[in-house]
Amino acid sequence: MKSLPDRHGEDGPVPLFGTWRAIYTAVVVSALVVMALVALFSRWPY
């Protein structure tokens, strides 16, 4: 049986951001923004 090539390999183009480094940076930045917003709004008087 012939195996099919892996379409989801690391060699293909990265969607939306262009590079894996940009994706990792966006994930870290978004996590920091979420933590900052949680810290800000946890002190919000209700």
C-alpha positions in Angstrom: 0.0 0.0 0.0 1.3 3.4 -0.9 1.4 6.0 1.8 0.2 9.5 1.2 2.4 12.6 1.8 1.8 14.5 5.0 0.0 17.7 4.2 0.4 19.1 7.6 4.2 19.0 7.8 6.4 21.8 9.1 7.7 22.6 5.6 4.5 24.2 4.2 3.6 27.8 4.3 2.2 29.1 7.6 -1.3 30.6 7.3 -2.1 34.2 8.3 1.2 35.1 10.0 3.8 33.9 7.6 6.3 32.4 10.1 6.1 30.2 13.1 8.0 32.8 15.2 5.2 35.3 14.5 2.6 32.9 15.6 4.5 32.1 18.8 5.0 35.8 19.5 1.3 36.5 19.0 0.4 33.7 21.4 2.7 35.1 24.1 1.5 38.7 23.6 -2.1 37.7 23.7 -1.5 35.7 26.9 0.2 38.7 28.5 -2.7 41.0 27.4 -5.2 38.6 29.0 -3.3 38.5 32.2 -3.1 42.3 32.3 -6.8 42.7 31.7 -7.6 40.1 34.4 -5.4 42.0 36.8 -7.0 45.3 35.9 -10.6 44.2 36.1 -10.2 42.1 39.2 -9.6 45.4 41.1 -12.6 47.0 39.5 -15.2 48.1 42.2 -18.6 46.6 41.6 
